[in-house]
Amino acid sequence: MQRLSKTVQPDAATVGLQALAYIASDDTLIDRFLALTGMAPAELKENAQDPAVLGAVLDFLLADESLVIAFADASDLSPEAPMRARMGLPGSTAEDW
């Protein structure tokens, strides 16, 4: 996975895809994500670049502050990056945050 400097602000889709890769690298996390969304693994793989799916990935991540911090550290992003990215994807409004 490409590492981006904490001073570089990647686009929302990039952060969403990084978050998906992070979640998918942990069996417990990906199983929980799939259970909560009702998606099948094949469906997730097929729709991984869909902005709505990436929004769901970031919603899942943002629901657990310790997960946000671990993801940010592993991805060399600021802890605020997932929240900013979520605001740039469908289904989110600035009022949510």
MOPAC internal coordinates of N, CA, C and O (Angstrom, degrees):
PM7 1SCF
backbone

  N    0.0000 0     0.00 0     0.00 0    0    0    0
  C    1.4341 1     0.00 0     0.00 0    1    0    0
  C    1.5227 1   108.19 1     0.00 0    2    1    0
  O    1.2310 1   120.99 1   -44.18 1    3    2    1
  N    1.3283 1   115.72 1   135.82 1    3    2    1
  C    1.4573 1   120.58 1   179.13 1    5    3    2
  C    1.5227 1   109.12 1   -70.64 1    6    5    3
  O    1.2310 1   120.85 1   -44.01 1    7    6    5
  N    1.3123 1   115.98 1   135.99 1    7    6    5
  C    1.4543 1   119.92 1   179.05 1    9    7    6
  C    1.5165 1   108.94 1  -100.36 1   10    9    7
  O    1.2310 1   120.86 1   -49.27 1   11   10    9
  N    1.3216 1   115.97 1   130.73 1   11   10    9
  C    1.4493 1   122.25 1   179.53 1   13   11   10
  C    1.5203 1   109.03 1  -107.92 1   14   13   11
  O    1.2310 1   120.95 1   -38.97 1   15   14   13
  N    1.3038 1   115.78 1   141.03 1   15   14   13
  C    1.4506 1   120.68 1   179.05 1   17   15   14
  C    1.5225 1   110.27 1   -62.63 1   18   17   15
  O    1.2310 1   120.56 1   -31.95 1   19   18   17
  N    1.3158 1   116.53 1   148.05 1   19   18   17
  C    1.4595 1   120.40 1   177.45 1   21   19   18
  C    1.5203 1   111.59 1   -62.93 1   22   21   19
  O    1.2310 1   119.73 1   162.18 1   23   22   21
  N    1.3231 1   118.11 1   -17.82 1   23   22   21
  C    1.4550 1   120.47 1   178.47 1   25   23   22
  C    1.5215 1   111.92 1   -87.40 1   26   25   23
  O    1.2310 1   119.65 1   163.83 1   27   26   25
  N    1.3193 1   118.27 1   -16.17 1   27   26   25
  C    1.4604 1   122.67 1   177.02 1   29   27   26
  C    1.5175 1   108.07 1   -89.44 1   30   29   27
  O    1.2310 1   120.59 1   -47.35 1   31   30   29
  N    1.3297 1   116.48 1   132.65 1   31   30   29
  C    1.4530 1   120.60 1  -179.71 1   33   31   30
  C    1.5217 1   109.56 1  -102.48 1   34   33   31
  O    1.2310 1   119.56 1   -80.59 1   35   34   33
  N    1.3289 1   118.44 1    99.41 1   35   34   33
  C    1.4631 1   120.85 1   179.47 1   37   35   34
  C    1.5245 1   110.49 1   -69.04 1   38   37   35
  O    1.2310 1   120.90 1   -21.04 1   39   38   37
  N    1.3359 1   115.89 1   158.96 1   39   38   37
  C    1.4607 1   118.79 1   179.43 1   41   39   38
  C    1.5264 1   110.31 1   -70.21 1   42   41   39
  O    1.2310 1   121.24 1   -14.35 1   43   42   41
  N    1.3196 1   115.23 1   165.65 1   43   42   41
  C    1.4643 1   121.49 1  -174.52 1   45   43   42
  C    1.5230 1   112.22 1   -59.59 1   46   45   43
  O    1.2310 1   120.29 1   137.26 1   47   46   45
  N    1.3217 1   117.05 1   -42.74 1   47   46   45
  C    1.4670 1   119.99 1  -178.90 1   49   47   46
  C    1.5217 1   111.13 1   -63.92 1   50   49   47
  O    1.2310 1   120.22 1   141.00 1   51   50   49
  N    1.3153 1   117.19 1   -39.00 1   51   50   49
  C    1.4641 1   120.60 1   179.01 1   53   51   50
  C    1.5223 1   110.84 1   -62.81 1   54   53   51
  O    1.2310 1   120.49 1   134.72 1   55   54   53
  N    1.3222 1   116.66 1   -45.28 1   55   54   53
  C    1.4697 1   119.95 1   178.52 1   57   55   54
  C    1.5247 1   109.95 1   -64.27 1   58   57   55
  O    1.2310 1   120.34 1   139.26 1   59   58   57
  N    1.3242 1   116.95 1   -40.74 1   59   58   57
  C    1.4603 1   120.18 1   177.71 1   61   59   58
  C    1.5169 1   112.45 1   -60.94 1   62   61   59
  O    1.2310 1   120.50 1   136.67 1   63   62   61
  N    1.3219 1   116.65 1   -43.33 1   63   62   61
  C    1.4669 1   120.44 1   178.26 1   65   63   62
  C    1.5261 1   111.37 1   -66.96 1   66   65   63
  O    1.2310 1   120.29 1   142.01 1   67   66   65
  N    1.3224 1   117.05 1   -37.99 1   67   66   65
  C    1.4665 1   119.86 1   176.14 1   69   67   66
  C    1.5255 1   110.27 1   -63.81 1   70   69   67
  O    1.2310 1   120.76 1   139.26 1   71   70   69
  N    1.3245 1   116.16 1   -40.74 1   71   70   69
  C    1.4646 1   120.04 1   178.66 1   73   71   70
  C    1.5250 1   110.63 1   -64.75 1   74   73   71
  O    1.2310 1   120.44 1   139.17 1   75   74   73
  N    1.3237 1   116.77 1   -40.83 1   75   74   73
  C    1.4623 1   120.31 1   177.74 1   77   75   74
  C    1.5259 1   110.64 1   -61.95 1   78   77   75
  O    1.2310 1   120.33 1   135.49 1   79   78   77
  N    1.3169 1   116.98 1   -44.51 1   79   78   77
  C    1.4675 1   120.46 1   178.48 1   81   79   78
  C    1.5277 1   110.53 1   -61.82 1   82   81   79
  O    1.2310 1   120.52 1   139.77 1   83   82   81
  N    1.3212 1   116.61 1   -40.23 1   83   82   81
  C    1.4629 1   120.82 1   179.27 1   85   83   82
  C    1.5315 1   110.48 1   -63.59 1   86   85   83
  O    1.2310 1   120.67 1   132.60 1   87   86   85
  N    1.3205 1   116.33 1   -47.40 1   87   86   85
  C    1.4639 1   121.00 1   179.88 1   89   87   86
  C    1.5250 1   110.48 1   -63.63 1   90   89   87
  O    1.2310 1   120.66 1   136.84 1   91   90   89
  N    1.3283 1   116.34 1   -43.16 1   91   90   89
  C    1.4694 1   120.73 1  -178.06 1   93   91   90
  C    1.5254 1   112.53 1   -66.36 1   94   93   91
  O    1.2310 1   120.19 1   159.27 1   95   94   93
  N    1.3229 1   117.25 1   -20.73 1   95   94   93
  C    1.4670 1   120.30 1  -179.49 1   97   95   94
  C    1.5284 1   112.79 1   -77.93 1   98   97   95
  O    1.2310 1   120.48 1   172.99 1   99   98   97
  N    1.3170 1   116.68 1    -7.01 1   99   98   97
  C    1.4650 1   121.83 1  -178.70 1  101   99   98
  C    1.5297 1   108.52 1  -122.40 1  102  101   99
  O    1.2310 1   120.39 1   -65.21 1  103  102  101
  N    1.3242 1   116.87 1   114.79 1  103  102  101
  C    1.4681 1   121.08 1  -176.12 1  105  103  102
  C    1.5260 1   112.79 1   -55.92 1  106  105  103
  O    1.2310 1   120.26 1   139.53 1  107  106  105
  N    1.3111 1   117.11 1   -40.47 1  107  106  105
  C    1.4640 1   120.22 1  -179.02 1  109  107  106
  C    1.5206 1   110.91 1   -65.66 1  110  109  107
  O    1.2310 1   120.51 1   135.42 1  111  110  109
  N    1.3325 1   116.62 1   -44.58 1  111  110  109
  C    1.4620 1   120.21 1  -179.17 1  113  111  110
  C    1.5190 1   111.87 1   -65.97 1  114  113  111
  O    1.2310 1   119.99 1   134.00 1  115  114  113
  N    1.3195 1   117.62 1   -46.00 1  115  114  113
  C    1.4645 1   119.31 1  -177.54 1  117  115  114
  C    1.5210 1   110.34 1   -67.09 1  118  117  115
  O    1.2310 1   119.94 1   142.50 1  119  118  117
  N    1.3221 1   117.72 1   -37.50 1  119  118  117
  C    1.4660 1   119.97 1   176.78 1  121  119  118
  C    1.5259 1   110.92 1   -62.45 1  122  121  119
  O    1.2310 1   120.54 1   137.59 1  123  122  121
  N    1.3209 1   116.58 1   -42.41 1  123  122  121
  C    1.4695 1   120.37 1   179.20 1  125  123  122
  C    1.5238 1   110.54 1   -66.40 1  126  125  123
  O    1.2310 1   120.07 1   137.17 1  127  126  125
  N    1.3366 1   117.47 1   -42.83 1  127  126  125
  C    1.4661 1   120.91 1   178.48 1  129  127  126
  C    1.5266 1   110.57 1   -59.87 1  130  129  127
  O    1.2310 1   120.45 1   132.47 1  131  130  129
  N    1.3209 1   116.74 1   -47.53 1  131  130  129
  C    1.4652 1   120.56 1  -179.61 1  133  131  130
  C    1.5270 1   110.90 1   -63.07 1  134  133  131
  O    1.2310 1   120.12 1   139.88 1  135  134  133
  N    1.3145 1   117.39 1   -40.12 1  135  134  133
  C    1.4655 1   120.62 1   179.13 1  137  135  134
  C    1.5265 1   111.23 1   -64.70 1  138  137  135
  O    1.2310 1   120.38 1   137.66 1  139  138  137
  N    1.3219 1   116.88 1   -42.34 1  139  138  137
  C    1.4607 1   120.50 1  -178.59 1  141  139  138
  C    1.5211 1   112.83 1   -70.31 1  142  141  139
  O    1.2310 1   120.32 1   145.00 1  143  142  141
  N    1.3160 1   116.99 1   -35.00 1  143  142  141
  C    1.4663 1   120.06 1  -178.00 1  145  143  142
  C    1.5162 1   112.80 1   -89.01 1  146  145  143
  O    1.2310 1   120.30 1   159.86 1  147  146  145
  N    1.3236 1   117.04 1   -20.14 1  147  146  145
  C    1.4554 1   120.20 1  -176.16 1  149  147  146
  C    1.5171 1   113.50 1    77.23 1  150  149  147
  O    1.2310 1   120.62 1  -170.81 1  151  150  149
  N    1.3209 1   116.42 1     9.19 1  151  150  149
  C    1.4630 1   120.56 1   179.48 1  153  151  150
  C    1.5230 1   110.12 1   -82.27 1  154  153  151
  O    1.2310 1   121.47 1   -32.97 1  155  154  153
  N    1.3208 1   114.79 1   147.03 1  155  154  153
  C    1.4614 1   121.02 1   171.85 1  157  155  154
  C    1.5233 1   107.90 1   -88.17 1  158  157  155
  O    1.2310 1   119.38 1   -26.91 1  159  158  157
  N    1.3267 1   118.80 1   153.09 1  159  158  157
  C    1.4627 1   120.55 1   179.08 1  161  159  158
  C    1.5336 1   113.01 1   -52.45 1  162  161  159
  O    1.2310 1   119.98 1   137.48 1  163  162  161
  N    1.3196 1   117.64 1   -42.52 1  163  162  161
  C    1.4685 1   120.56 1  -179.50 1  165  163  162
  C    1.5242 1   111.18 1   -64.95 1  166  165  163
  O    1.2310 1   120.69 1   142.72 1  167  166  165
  N    1.3294 1   116.28 1   -37.28 1  167  166  165
  C    1.4658 1   120.91 1   178.68 1  169  167  166
  C    1.5256 1   110.47 1   -66.34 1  170  169  167
  O    1.2310 1   120.57 1   138.42 1  171  170  169
  N    1.3229 1   116.53 1   -41.58 1  171  170  169
  C    1.4607 1   120.57 1   177.99 1  173  171  170
  C    1.5204 1   110.25 1   -62.90 1  174  173  171
  O    1.2310 1   120.67 1   134.40 1  175  174  173
  N    1.3169 1   116.33 1   -45.60 1  175  174  173
  C    1.4663 1   120.32 1  -179.91 1  177  175  174
  C    1.5278 1   110.81 1   -60.93 1  178  177  175
  O    1.2310 1   120.50 1   137.11 1  179  178  177
  N    1.3246 1   116.65 1   -42.89 1  179  178  177
  C    1.4631 1   121.45 1  -178.37 1  181  179  178
  C    1.5291 1   112.33 1   -66.90 1  182  181  179
  O    1.2310 1   120.53 1   147.81 1  183  182  181
  N    1.3230 1   116.59 1   -32.19 1  183  182  181
  C    1.4677 1   121.28 1  -174.59 1  185  183  182
  C    1.5228 1   113.44 1  -110.87 1  186  185  183
  O    1.2310 1   119.98 1  -161.56 1  187  186  185
  N    1.3066 1   117.65 1    18.44 1  187  186  185
  C    1.4650 1   121.71 1  -173.16 1  189  187  186
  C    1.5239 1   113.85 1   -59.02 1  190  189  187
  O    1.2310 1   119.73 1   152.41 1  191  190  189
  N    1.3207 1   118.13 1   -27.59 1  191  190  189
  C    1.4627 1   119.43 1  -178.60 1  193  191  190
  C    1.5265 1   112.96 1   -96.58 1  194  193  191
  O    1.2310 1   120.26 1  -178.31 1  195  194  193
  N    1.3129 1   117.11 1     1.69 1  195  194  193
  C    1.4649 1   121.72 1   178.13 1  197  195  194
  C    1.5328 1   108.36 1   -67.58 1  198  197  195
  O    1.2310 1   119.58 1   -54.18 1  199  198  197
  N    1.3353 1   118.41 1   125.82 1  199  198  197
  C    1.4627 1   120.21 1  -179.15 1  201  199  198
  C    1.5293 1   113.81 1   -55.94 1  202  201  199
  O    1.2310 1   119.82 1   145.95 1  203  202  201
  N    1.3252 1   117.95 1   -34.05 1  203  202  201
  C    1.4680 1   120.15 1   178.54 1  205  203  202
  C    1.5286 1   110.77 1   -67.12 1  206  205  203
  O    1.2310 1   120.19 1   141.69 1  207  206  205
  N    1.3132 1   117.24 1   -38.31 1  207  206  205
  C    1.4691 1   121.10 1   177.42 1  209  207  206
  C    1.5258 1   109.69 1   -67.12 1  210  209  207
  O    1.2310 1   120.57 1   137.57 1  211  210  209
  N    1.3184 1   116.52 1   -42.43 1  211  210  209
  C    1.4669 1   119.48 1   178.72 1  213  211  210
  C    1.5223 1   110.71 1   -63.77 1  214  213  211
  O    1.2310 1   120.39 1   145.01 1  215  214  213
  N    1.3310 1   116.86 1   -34.99 1  215  214  213
  C    1.4611 1   120.30 1   174.31 1  217  215  214
  C    1.5205 1   111.20 1   -61.77 1  218  217  215
  O    1.2310 1   120.56 1   137.65 1  219  218  217
  N    1.3279 1   116.54 1   -42.35 1  219  218  217
  C    1.4695 1   120.82 1   177.81 1  221  219  218
  C    1.5264 1   111.08 1   -64.12 1  222  221  219
  O    1.2310 1   120.76 1   141.36 1  223  222  221
  N    1.3201 1   116.15 1   -38.64 1  223  222  221
  C    1.4714 1   120.62 1   177.43 1  225  223  222
  C    1.5264 1   109.76 1   -60.93 1  226  225  223
  O    1.2310 1   120.82 1   133.47 1  227  226  225
  N    1.3250 1   116.04 1   -46.53 1  227  226  225
  C    1.4639 1   119.23 1  -179.03 1  229  227  226
  C    1.5261 1   111.37 1   -69.35 1  230  229  227
  O    1.2310 1   119.73 1   144.45 1  231  230  229
  N    1.3327 1   118.12 1   -35.55 1  231  230  229
  C    1.4671 1   120.10 1   174.92 1  233  231  230
  C    1.5274 1   110.12 1   -58.89 1  234  233  231
  O    1.2310 1   120.63 1   135.31 1  235  234  233
  N    1.3167 1   116.40 1   -44.69 1  235  234  233
  C    1.4638 1   121.96 1   178.47 1  237  235  234
  C    1.5271 1   110.05 1   -59.40 1  238  237  235
  O    1.2310 1   120.59 1   132.31 1  239  238  237
  N    1.3046 1   116.47 1   -47.69 1  239  238  237
  C    1.4592 1   121.60 1  -179.39 1  241  239  238
  C    1.5278 1   110.92 1   -62.18 1  242  241  239
  O    1.2310 1   120.79 1   133.78 1  243  242  241
  N    1.3231 1   116.10 1   -46.22 1  243  242  241
  C    1.4601 1   121.17 1  -174.99 1  245  243  242
  C    1.5274 1   113.37 1   -69.87 1  246  245  243
  O    1.2310 1   120.05 1   166.19 1  247  246  245
  N    1.3088 1   117.51 1   -13.81 1  247  246  245
  C    1.4659 1   120.91 1   179.07 1  249  247  246
  C    1.5257 1   112.52 1   -73.68 1  250  249  247
  O    1.2310 1   120.16 1   169.62 1  251  250  249
  N    1.3236 1   117.31 1   -10.38 1  251  250  249
  C    1.4678 1   121.73 1  -176.81 1  253  251  250
  C    1.5289 1   108.79 1  -135.49 1  254  253  251
  O    1.2310 1   120.91 1   -74.54 1  255  254  253
  N    1.3238 1   115.86 1   105.46 1  255  254  253
  C    1.4638 1   120.37 1  -176.18 1  257  255  254
  C    1.5258 1   112.58 1   -57.84 1  258  257  255
  O    1.2310 1   119.99 1   141.61 1  259  258  257
  N    1.3181 1   117.62 1   -38.39 1  259  258  257
  C    1.4662 1   119.24 1   179.76 1  261  259  258
  C    1.5280 1   110.76 1   -65.94 1  262  261  259
  O    1.2310 1   120.35 1   147.04 1  263  262  261
  N    1.3198 1   116.94 1   -32.96 1  263  262  261
  C    1.4604 1   121.26 1   176.57 1  265  263  262
  C    1.5266 1   110.60 1   -69.25 1  266  265  263
  O    1.2310 1   120.31 1   139.81 1  267  266  265
  N    1.3225 1   117.02 1   -40.19 1  267  266  265
  C    1.4722 1   121.16 1   176.78 1  269  267  266
  C    1.5212 1   109.79 1   -58.98 1  270  269  267
  O    1.2310 1   120.54 1   132.63 1  271  270  269
  N    1.3119 1   116.57 1   -47.37 1  271  270  269
  C    1.4686 1   120.90 1  -178.03 1  273  271  270
  C    1.5255 1   110.78 1   -65.10 1  274  273  271
  O    1.2310 1   120.19 1   136.44 1  275  274  273
  N    1.3170 1   117.24 1   -43.56 1  275  274  273
  C    1.4710 1   120.23 1   179.16 1  277  275  274
  C    1.5257 1   110.71 1   -63.34 1  278  277  275
  O    1.2310 1   120.36 1   136.81 1  279  278  277
  N    1.3299 1   116.91 1   -43.19 1  279  278  277
  C    1.4639 1   120.88 1   177.86 1  281  279  278
  C    1.5219 1   110.75 1   -62.38 1  282  281  279
  O    1.2310 1   120.21 1   133.19 1  283  282  281
  N    1.3192 1   117.21 1   -46.81 1  283  282  281
  C    1.4642 1   120.91 1  -179.14 1  285  283  282
  C    1.5241 1   110.80 1   -60.05 1  286  285  283
  O    1.2310 1   120.37 1   135.36 1  287  286  285
  N    1.3151 1   116.90 1   -44.64 1  287  286  285
  C    1.4678 1   120.50 1   178.32 1  289  287  286
  C    1.5236 1   111.29 1   -62.07 1  290  289  287
  O    1.2310 1   120.60 1   134.39 1  291  290  289
  N    1.3224 1   116.45 1   -45.61 1  291  290  289
  C    1.4687 1   120.64 1  -178.18 1  293  291  290
  C    1.5214 1   112.27 1   -67.43 1  294  293  291
  O    1.2310 1   120.66 1   152.31 1  295  294  293
  N    1.3331 1   116.35 1   -27.69 1  295  294  293
  C    1.4695 1   121.06 1  -176.24 1  297  295  294
  C    1.5156 1   112.95 1  -100.32 1  298  297  295
  O    1.2310 1   120.31 1  -179.97 1  299  298  297
  N    1.3251 1   117.01 1     0.03 1  299  298  297
  C    1.4606 1   122.67 1  -177.55 1  301  299  298
  C    1.5271 1   111.17 1    57.58 1  302  301  299
  O    1.2310 1   121.14 1  -137.10 1  303  302  301
  N    1.3292 1   115.42 1    42.90 1  303  302  301
  C    1.4584 1   122.48 1   177.04 1  305  303  302
  C    1.5206 1   108.84 1  -117.42 1  306  305  303
  O    1.2310 1   120.75 1   -18.26 1  307  306  305
  N    1.3174 1   116.17 1   161.74 1  307  306  305
  C    1.4557 1   119.03 1   173.37 1  309  307  306
  C    1.5249 1   108.31 1   -73.26 1  310  309  307
  O    1.2310 1   119.71 1   -27.65 1  311  310  309
  N    1.3189 1   118.16 1   152.35 1  311  310  309
  C    1.4654 1   120.11 1   178.29 1  313  311  310
  C    1.5347 1   112.80 1   -62.02 1  314  313  311
  O    1.2310 1   120.11 1   160.51 1  315  314  313
  N    1.3243 1   117.39 1   -19.49 1  315  314  313
  C    1.4603 1   121.38 1   178.94 1  317  315  314
  C    1.5244 1   112.56 1   -81.14 1  318  317  315
  O    1.2310 1   119.84 1   163.08 1  319  318  317
  N    1.3253 1   117.91 1   -16.92 1  319  318  317
  C    1.4693 1   121.65 1  -175.65 1  321  319  318
  C    1.5272 1   113.13 1   -57.86 1  322  321  319
  O    1.2310 1   118.69 1   135.99 1  323  322  321
  N    1.3359 1   120.10 1   -44.01 1  323  322  321
  C    1.4658 1   118.45 1   179.07 1  325  323  322
  C    1.5331 1   112.95 1   -61.94 1  326  325  323
  O    1.2310 1   120.03 1   141.89 1  327  326  325
  N    1.3230 1   117.55 1   -38.11 1  327  326  325
  C    1.4597 1   120.31 1   179.07 1  329  327  326
  C    1.5276 1   110.53 1   -66.40 1  330  329  327
  O    1.2310 1   120.52 1   135.75 1  331  330  329
  N    1.3218 1   116.61 1   -44.25 1  331  330  329
  C    1.4726 1   119.68 1   177.74 1  333  331  330
  C    1.5182 1   110.34 1   -61.89 1  334  333  331
  O    1.2310 1   120.57 1   138.30 1  335  334  333
  N    1.3202 1   116.51 1   -41.70 1  335  334  333
  C    1.4647 1   120.29 1   179.26 1  337  335  334
  C    1.5244 1   110.42 1   -63.48 1  338  337  335
  O    1.2310 1   120.33 1   138.18 1  339  338  337
  N    1.3195 1   116.98 1   -41.82 1  339  338  337
  C    1.4689 1   120.12 1  -178.71 1  341  339  338
  C    1.5183 1   110.94 1   -60.18 1  342  341  339
  O    1.2310 1   120.29 1   142.68 1  343  342  341
  N    1.3146 1   117.06 1   -37.32 1  343  342  341
  C    1.4609 1   120.63 1   179.69 1  345  343  342
  C    1.5209 1   111.85 1   -66.69 1  346  345  343
  O    1.2310 1   120.15 1   160.99 1  347  346  345
  N    1.3337 1   117.31 1   -19.01 1  347  346  345
  C    1.4553 1   121.39 1  -179.70 1  349  347  346
  C    1.5146 1   114.08 1   -93.65 1  350  349  347
  O    1.2310 1   120.10 1  -174.56 1  351  350  349
  N    1.3224 1   117.41 1     5.44 1  351  350  349
  C    1.4642 1   121.47 1  -178.35 1  353  351  350
  C    1.5253 1   110.17 1  -117.44 1  354  353  351
  O    1.2310 1   120.02 1   -21.56 1  355  354  353
  N    1.3395 1   117.57 1   158.44 1  355  354  353
  C    1.4655 1   121.13 1  -178.68 1  357  355  354
  C    1.5240 1   112.83 1   -57.48 1  358  357  355
  O    1.2310 1   121.66 1   -33.39 1  359  358  357
  N    1.3324 1   114.44 1   146.61 1  359  358  357
  C    1.4569 1   120.08 1   175.11 1  361  359  358
  C    1.5072 1   114.78 1    91.32 1  362  361  359
  O    1.2310 1   120.05 1  -175.29 1  363  362  361
  N    1.3132 1   117.51 1     4.71 1  363  362  361
  C    1.4583 1   120.48 1  -179.53 1  365  363  362
  C    1.5162 1   109.23 1  -127.27 1  366  365  363
  O    1.2310 1   121.30 1   -34.83 1  367  366  365
  N    1.3095 1   115.11 1   145.17 1  367  366  365
  C    1.4602 1   120.58 1   172.36 1  369  367  366
  C    1.5179 1   107.56 1  -127.64 1  370  369  367
  O    1.2310 1   120.70 1   -23.87 1  371  370  369
  N    1.3049 1   116.26 1   156.13 1  371  370  369
  C    1.4635 1   120.83 1  -179.29 1  373  371  370
  C    1.5270 1   111.05 1   -58.04 1  374  373  371
  O    1.2310 1   120.14 1   150.69 1  375  374  373
  N    1.3526 1   117.35 1   -29.31 1  375  374  373
  C    1.4563 1   120.19 1  -179.51 1  377  375  374
  C    1.5277 1   112.12 1   -65.48 1  378  377  375
  O    1.2310 1   120.50 1   155.97 1  379  378  377
  N    1.3522 1   116.65 1   -24.03 1  379  378  377
  C    1.4622 1   119.84 1   179.22 1  381  379  378
  C    1.5226 1   111.52 1   -64.37 1  382  381  379
  O    1.2310 1   120.06 1   154.71 1  383  382  381
  N    1.2912 1   117.49 1   -25.29 1  383  382  381
  C    1.4521 1   121.22 1  -173.23 1  385  383  382
  C    1.4920 1   109.18 1  -112.41 1  386  385  383
  O    1.2310 1   120.10 1   180.00 1  387  386  385

